[in-house]
């Protein structure tokens, strides 16, 4: 099958190249802000906003006079910046139609970081370097990671984070279609454990943020003591940015390792789960609890679900999602009894009906796994085609709105 994927790695630019990369990011930021200002002013004057093509024509006219400095950079940088602006407005109007919080596009500020830019065209990749339009050859810190043959390069996005430059190469490549035939598994996400699988595996939460809180607080106090505009304040800010980036990397790596181990893409067909079931959690609601908000944010449940979507697609597994009202923690995975109340402090599930004593998270994971086959006590099999009434919970295929079946909510 033909798929699109991105390979991201760190660049190793010299001082001259760093200056050029900063100029490119500045051009993208300038174009985005210029286009946003044009849209706002014209809408206020006439009630209509210019399209991408109209903004592109206006920008080409300005490049002949006021913006002649853009000719030294790749023409694709401002083009992609204007396309990003169009996508921002598309998302803005989509959220309005769906009744969500709109989030009007904001102007990009240098204070929030140098930013990024995207180029396409003549892009060449060698084991230790990459050639980008108008930028020339750039060394890579990791050799042999970017694909050099057998793929179609679509674009390259260059970004800066905590003083380090990265390139993300989007390619189209052929991947062998895989099929998984192993037993279905359910995954319960939590705070004490990042993920608990119905087969008994438990993946610990690394707690990247929690382990760095003391150092973060110390750097925050140091930053507040520095004189605004001073060189020492800039140094402290850079150290703080590097620490935040390290926390992000640790958290992302833990999720990558966990999702890869669950789908077992490198193992034989029979060892990979045919169906993976996760729960649609109300993460925004959980973040409202001031005692749990920091821990919930440190787990990154939303990112876990996003990675599971493509991991299952690549490994041939089917990903199902039970909605948030399914009582996976309150239901007994052996007899189907549902407790009326279950506090967060109860980490061991005691079933009053059949006497089952089991870890709370493992019990929830087994209940989710049973949704894949409809084997949960008292449930209906997925996709039985019957009309179901209130008090029942849908099982939805992740990434779609197609309901596959229902189970009593208890």
C-alpha positions in Angstrom: 0.0 0.0 0.0 1.1 3.6 -0.7 1.4 5.8 2.4 2.6 9.2 3.4 4.8 9.6 6.4 7.4 12.0 7.8 11.0 11.5 8.9 12.2 14.1 11.3 15.8 14.5 12.3 18.2 17.2 13.6 20.3 19.4 11.4 23.9 20.4 12.1 24.2 23.9 10.5 27.1 26.2 10.8 26.8 29.9 11.9 26.2 31.1 8.4 23.5 28.5 7.7 21.9 29.3 11.1 21.5 32.9 10.0 20.0 31.9 6.6 17.6 29.5 8.4 16.5 32.2 10.7 15.9 34.5 7.7 13.8 31.9 6.1 11.7 31.4 9.2 11.3 35.1 9.5 10.1 35.4 5.9 7.4 32.7 6.6 6.4 34.5 9.8 6.3 37.9 8.0 4.2 36.5 5.1 1.7 34.8 7.4 1.2 38.0 9.5 1.0 40.2 6.3 -1.7 37.9 4.8 -3.7 37.8 8.1 -3.6 41.6 8.3 -4.8 41.9 4.7 -7.7 39.5 5.4 -8.7 41.4 8.5 -8.6 44.9 7.0 -10.4 43.9 3.8 -13.1 42.1 5.7 -13.7 45.1 7.9 -13.9 47.4 4.9 -16.0 45.2 2.5 -17.2 42.2 4.3 -15.1 39.9 2.2 -11.6 38.5 2.6 -9.1 37.8 -0.2 -8.3 34.2 -1.2 -4.9 32.6 -1.2 -4.5 33.3 -5.0 -5.3 37.0 -4.5 -2.9 37.3 -1.7 -0.2 35.5 -3.7 -0.7 37.9 -6.6 -0.4 41.0 -4.3 2.7 39.6 -2.7 4.4 39.0 -6.1 3.7 42.7 -6.9 5.3 43.8 -3.6 8.3 41.6 -4.2 9.2 43.8 -7.1 9.5 46.9 -4.9 9.2 46.8 -1.1 9.9 43.1 -0.6 12.8 42.6 -3.0 14.7 40.8 -0.2 12.5 37.8 -0.7 14.1 37.0 -4.1 17.1 35.7 -2.1 15.0 33.0 -0.5 13.0 30.1 -2.0 9.7 31.2 -3.5 7.9 28.2 -1.8 8.4 29.7 1.7 5.9 32.6 1.3 3.6 30.3 -0.8 3.4 27.7 2.0 2.9 30.4 4.7 -0.1 31.7 2.8 -1.5 28.1 2.5 -1.0 27.7 6.2 -3.1 30.9 6.7 -5.8 29.5 4.5 -5.8 26.3 6.5 -6.0 28.2 9.8 -9.2 30.0 8.6 -10.7 26.7 7.4 -10.2 25.2 10.8 -11.6 28.4 12.4 -14.9 28.2 10.3 -15.1 24.4 10.9 -15.0 24.9 14.6 -17.8 27.5 14.4 -20.0 25.1 12.4 -19.4 22.4 14.9 -20.3 24.7 17.8 -16.7 24.5 19.3 -14.6 27.4 20.6 -13.5 29.1 17.4 -10.0 30.3 18.0 -9.4 33.0 15.5 -6.0 32.9 13.8 -3.4 34.9 15.7 -0.4 36.9 14.5 2.9 35.0 14.9 5.3 36.6 17.3 9.1 36.2 17.5 8.8 36.1 21.2 7.1 32.7 20.9 10.1 31.2 19.0 11.8 31.5 15.7 9.2 29.3 14.1 9.4 27.1 11.0 9.1 27.1 7.2 8.3 24.6 4.5 9.9 24.1 1.1 9.4 21.8 -1.9 11.0 21.3 -5.2 14.5 20.0 -5.8 15.2 18.2 -2.5 18.1 15.7 -2.5 19.0 13.4 0.4 22.3 11.7 1.1 23.2 9.5 4.1 24.7 12.4 6.1 23.2 15.5 4.5 20.2 17.0 2.7 20.0 19.7 0.0 17.1 22.2 0.2 16.2 24.8 -2.4 18.2 28.1 -2.0 19.8 26.6 1.2 22.2 24.2 -0.3 23.6 21.2 1.5 23.0 20.9 5.3 24.7 18.3 7.5 22.5 15.9 9.5 23.4 14.8 13.1 21.9 11.4 12.5 23.3 9.6 9.4 21.3 7.0 7.5 17.9 7.8 9.0 16.3 9.8 6.1 15.4 7.7 3.1 17.6 8.2 0.1 15.9 6.0 -2.5 12.6 4.3 -3.2 10.4 7.2 -2.0 8.8 10.3 -3.5 9.8 13.4 -1.6 6.8 15.8 -1.2 8.2 18.6 1.0 10.6 19.5 3.8 9.7 21.4 6.9 12.5 23.1 8.8 11.8 24.2 12.4 13.7 25.5 15.4 13.2 24.3 19.0 15.4 25.4 22.0 18.2 26.5 19.8 18.3 23.3 17.7 17.2 23.0 14.1 15.2 20.1 12.7 14.1 19.0 9.3 10.9 16.9 8.7 10.9 15.2 5.4 7.4 14.2 4.1 7.6 11.4 1.6 5.3 9.0 -0.2 6.5 5.4 0.0 5.3 1.9 -0.6 4.7 -0.2 2.5 3.9 -3.9 2.4 0.3 -4.4 3.6 0.3 -6.4 6.8 -2.5 -8.5 8.4 -2.7 -9.2 12.1 -4.5 -12.3 13.4 -3.6 -12.3 17.1 -6.1 -12.1 20.0 -7.8 -8.7 20.6 -6.5 -6.5 23.3 -7.9 -3.6 25.3 -5.9 -0.7 26.6 -6.7 1.3 29.7 -4.8 4.6 30.1 -4.0 6.0 33.5 -1.7 8.0 35.6 0.1 5.4 37.7 0.6 3.4 34.6 0.7 4.9 31.2 -1.1 1.9 29.7 -2.4 -1.3 31.0 -3.1 -4.0 28.4 -5.7 -6.7 28.8 -3.0 -9.5 28.4 -1.4 -8.3 31.7 1.3 -6.0 30.4 1.7 -2.7 32.3 3.7 0.2 30.9 5.0 2.6 33.6 4.4 6.3 33.4 7.9 7.9 33.1 6.7 11.1 34.8 9.0 13.3 32.8 7.5 16.5 34.0 7.1 15.4 37.6 10.8 14.5 37.8 11.9 17.9 36.5 9.6 20.1 38.6 12.3 21.2 41.1 14.7 22.2 38.3 11.9 24.0 36.4 11.0 26.0 39.5 14.6 26.9 40.1 15.1 28.2 36.6 11.8 30.1 36.8 13.0 31.9 39.9 16.3 32.6 38.3 14.6 34.0 35.2 12.4 36.3 37.4 15.5 37.7 39.0 17.3 38.5 35.7 17.1 42.1 34.4 14.7 42.3 31.4 16.7 42.7 28.2 19.9 41.5 29.7 22.2 38.8 28.2 21.9 36.7 31.4 18.2 36.7 31.1 18.5 35.4 27.6 20.8 32.7 28.7 18.4 31.6 31.5 15.5 31.6 29.0 17.5 29.4 26.7 18.3 26.9 29.5 14.6 26.8 30.5 13.6 26.2 26.8 16.1 23.3 26.6 14.7 21.7 29.7 11.1 22.0 28.4 12.2 20.4 25.2 13.9 17.5 27.0 10.7 16.8 28.9 8.8 16.8 25.7 11.3 14.3 24.1 11.1 12.0 27.1 7.4 11.9 27.1 7.1 11.4 23.3 9.7 8.6 23.4 7.8 6.8 26.1 4.6 6.9 24.1 6.4 5.7 21.0 7.9 2.8 22.8 4.6 1.8 24.4 2.5 2.0 21.2 5.1 0.1 19.2 5.3 -2.7 21.8 1.5 -3.1 21.9 1.0 -3.4 18.1 4.2 -5.4 17.7 4.7 -4.4 14.1 7.9 -6.4 13.7 6.5 -9.6 15.1 4.7 -12.4 13.1 1.1 -12.1 12.0 -0.2 -14.3 14.8 1.6 -12.3 17.5 0.0 -9.0 16.5 -3.4 -8.1 17.9 -6.1 -8.2 15.2 -8.2 -5.7 17.2 -7.1 -3.0 19.6 -9.8 -1.3 21.8 -9.2 2.0 23.6 -11.5 4.3 25.5 -12.5 7.8 24.4 -11.6 9.8 27.4 -12.8 13.3 28.3 -9.3 14.7 28.7 -10.5 18.3 28.8 -12.8 17.5 31.6 -10.1 15.6 33.5 -7.9 18.7 33.2 -10.5 20.7 35.1 -9.6 18.7 38.3 -6.8 20.9 39.8 -5.4 17.9 41.7 -5.0 15.7 38.6 -4.5 18.3 35.8 -0.7 18.2 35.9 -0.5 14.5 36.0 -3.0 14.1 33.2 -1.1 16.5 31.0 2.2 14.7 31.7 0.7 11.4 30.4 -0.5 12.9 27.1 -3.4 10.7 26.5 -4.4 12.5 23.3 -1.0 11.9 21.8 -1.2 8.3 22.7 -4.4 7.9 20.8 -3.1 9.7 17.8 -0.1 7.4 17.6 -2.2 4.3 18.0 -4.2 5.2 14.9 -1.3 5.1 12.5 0.5 2.3 14.4 -2.5 0.0 14.0 -2.9 1.0 10.4 0.7 0.1 9.6 0.6 -3.2 11.5 -2.7 -4.4 10.1 -4.6 -4.1 13.3 -8.1 -2.7 13.7 -8.5 0.1 16.2 -11.9 0.5 17.9 -12.9 3.2 20.4 -15.5 2.8 23.1 -17.1 6.1 24.1 -16.6 7.7 27.5 -19.8 6.5 29.0 -18.8 2.8 28.9 -18.2 1.8 32.6 -15.0 -0.1 32.0 -13.7 0.5 35.5 -17.0 -0.2 37.4 -17.9 -3.4 35.4 -16.7 -6.8 36.5 -14.8 -8.4 33.6 -15.9 -11.9 34.8 -19.6 -11.7 35.5 -20.6 -8.2 34.2 -21.8 -6.8 37.5 -21.5 -2.9 37.5 -20.8 -1.1 40.8 -22.8 1.9 41.5 -19.8 3.8 42.9 -16.0 3.4 42.5 -13.7 6.0 43.9 -10.3 6.9 42.5 -8.7 5.7 45.7 -9.8 2.1 45.0 -6.9 0.7 43.0 -8.1 -3.0 43.4 -11.5 -4.0 42.1 -13.6 -6.3 44.4 -16.7 -7.7 42.7 -19.5 -8.2 45.3 -21.3 -10.6 42.9 -18.7 -13.2 42.0 -15.9 -12.3 44.4 -13.3 -11.4 41.7 -10.3 -9.5 43.0 -8.2 -7.8 40.3 -6.2 -4.7 39.6 -8.6 -1.9 38.7 -6.8 -1.0 35.5 -6.4 -4.6 34.3 -10.1 -5.1 34.9 -10.9 -2.1 32.8 -8.6 -3.2 30.0 -10.2 -6.7 29.9 -13.7 -5.1 29.7 -12.5 -3.1 26.7 -11.0 -6.2 25.0 -14.3 -8.0 25.4 -16.0 -5.2 23.3 -14.0 -6.4 20.2 -15.8 -9.8 20.1 -19.0 -9.0 22.0 -18.0 -11.5 24.7 -18.7 -9.1 27.5 -21.4 -10.6 29.9 -24.8 -9.4 28.8 -23.5 -7.4 25.8 -24.5 -7.4 22.1 -21.9 -8.5 19.5 -20.4 -5.7 17.5 -22.1 -5.0 14.2 -25.2 -7.1 14.9 -27.4 -4.6 13.0 -30.1 -4.4 15.6 -31.8 -1.2 16.7 -30.6 -0.2 20.2 -32.1 2.2 22.6 -31.0 4.5 25.3 -28.6 3.3 28.0 -26.3 1.7 25.5 -22.8 2.7 24.5 -21.4 2.8 20.9 -18.2 1.1 19.8 -16.8 3.3 17.0 -14.0 2.6 14.6 -11.2 5.1 15.4 -10.9 7.8 12.8 -14.5 7.4 11.5 -18.0 8.0 12.7 -19.1 4.5 11.7 -20.7 2.7 14.7 -19.8 -0.9 14.8 -22.0 -2.1 17.7 -23.3 -1.4 21.1 -23.1 -2.7 24.6 -25.3 -1.9 27.7 -23.9 1.0 29.7 -25.0 -0.6 33.0 
